[in-house]
Amino acid sequence: MKLKRVLVNLLLVLGSLLFTVIVLEVGLRLLFPQPMTRARVDRDLGWVHAPKAQFTYTRQEFSTNVSYSSFGLRDSEHPLQKPPGVFRIAVLGDSYIEGLQVPLDSVFSKVLERTLRDRGYDCETLNFGVSGYGPDQELVLLKKYALQFDPDLVLLSFSKNDVGNILISEICSLNPEGGLEITPVEAPLGSRMRAWLWGNSHLFVLLNVRLPRLATLGMHKKVIRKAYDLGVNQGWRDILNSHQDLDNRLVPLYAKEEDPRLAPAKRLTEAILLEIYEQCWQREVGFLLLINSGRFQLRPREWQRRLSRVGLDPEPYDPDAVDNWLLEFAARESFAALNCAPHFRQLKAETGIKLHWDIDGHWNNNGHREAAKLTADFLEAQGFLPATGSSKASG
């Protein structure tokens, strides 16, 4: 009898919890819909876009209708086989390149394609951007999918949080001899369930995105001290995308003198970038590293305020330190690199134009447009684009 009462009470509790979850889910869908995503598990990459998926991506500053192609690209349809005479550019990157924050025709890759066509080049761009990816996943994506499209040029976008993404994904590592090793990502049942929930449960998205972001308010000093004490490989997987500007865990990357604790992470990043370049070079495909701007680079007060909030003196740090490191590495290894920040900083000073969303932090329509125009100018000036009748890059 006692056991029966316990079972009845347990069922009542479970039923009440289930009812509460259903009410919250329905309420969120009707009154406060969350920014849903559509992804499927991939053993080599962790996750990829679900082909032909359609959804609405909503944030406080925008709401965007999103659809993926039959190949899972945030792009229009492109055949696997390149059309004769077309110069094909594969654009790889994270959320900056996927561009969920703007309509498809305003995304960097689409604006770049239109700009080059307006200048007389028979070009097409393919948008392989996936939110949350780092260069390690982009290397695997390049080898597994992007090279199948026979690109003439690979453009790799680098965001300020990419080093953190590399450390968290743990796809790539350096062996004792310094060589790069790639480990396939396991996809257990829990990962498959989470991938489904990200695309179907508004309550799950709220708990994993909205609430953790609110929970970090007022806790920045604790977080940064933890990063200094324990290293940068923290388990904040679900909120990486909310720290596009200055990830608190990676502030040491901006030290004017290299922090020895981050030296291994930087060497790993360099090895991955070099491998991407060599994959292109071996196939006579052009390669360009595009270094994205961070919002704090265009807003000096925001940079100083962020460091002050975590109790750090801004003097030993440089908001351009990551850019300078990447430019020096590219020059040393003899591949092309383009830095957006100086042009964006000058443009903002001259016109007052906003290039990043105030809250979200990613490029807005202006940012995508100006980055694409800057890239088109660079490709043209550096001889990447084909002469008449040719489709191979010379850069």
C-alpha positions, 0 to 999 in steps of 0.5 A: 500500500505504501509503495502504491502511494509512492508510485502514485505520487511519483506519477503525479509529480512527473505528470505535473512536470510534463504538463508544465513543460508543455505549457511553457513550450506552447506559451513560448511558441505563441508569445516569445518564439526563440531563434530556432536552428536546423542542424543534423549530427555529422560524425566528422564535423559535429553538426551541419545544416539540415538540407532544405530546412526553413525557419525564422531566426529572431533576435531583439534587433531583427527577424530573418527568414532562413532557408538552406539549399539541398546541400545544406548551404545558406545559399541559393542552389548550386550544382556540384559541377562548376559551370564552364568558364565560371570562377567559383569562390568557396566562402568558409566561416562561422556565424559571420559568414552564415549571416543569419542576422541579415536577409540572404541577398545581404549576406557577405558572399552574395554581395561579393558575388554581385560586386564582382559580376558588376565589375565584369567577372563571371563569378559565383560564391558558395556560402559554407558558413556555419554558426559556431564553427572554428577553423578546425571544423572549417578544415574538415568541411573543406576536405569533406565537402567544399573541395567537391565543388571544385572552387578556384578560390577558398576564402576563409573568414576568421572571427575573434572567438575562433581560438576558443571554438578550436579548444572546445571542439577538440577536433584538432590537436598537435602531436609531440612532434608538432604535427596536426592530428584530426580526430572524428567527432563522436555523435552519441545519442545525447548529441543527436537529441540536443541537435533535434531540440535545438531545432524543435524546442523553444524552451530548450533554446531559451534555457540554453541561450537566453538564460545563460546570457542573462546569468553572465551579467555581473559575473564577468570578473569571476569568469575572467579570473577562472579563465586565468586560473584554469586556462581557456578550455571552459565548457561554455559550449552553448553560449559561445555564439553570444560572445562574438566580440570579446570572449572573456575567456580569451582576453589574454589573446589580446596581450601585447606580449604573448601570454605563454598559457595561450601559446599552445592554442595559438600554435594549434590555430596556426597549424590548422590555418597552414593545413587549409592553405596547403590543401588549397595550394596542392590543388592550385586553388587560391586562398585568402584569409579574411580577418573579421572586425570585432565590434569593440575594435570600432568602439574604444570606450567599449573595449576599455569598459569591458576590460575595466569590468573584469578588473584589468588595466587596458594598458597591457592589451591591444584590441588589434593584437589578434589581427596583428598575430594573424597578419604576421603569421600569414606573411611568414607563411606567404599566403594572403590575408585581409584585415577588415578592422582598419577599413571599418574603423576609418569608415566609421570615423568618417561617416558614423555608419554602424557596421555591427548590430548593437546587441547581437554584435555580428555584422549588420547589412552595412557590415556585410556590404562593406566587407564584401566591397573591401574583399572585391577590391583586394581580390582585384588588386592582388590578381586573384581574379581570372583574366578573360577566358580563364577561371583559375586564381593566380593568388 
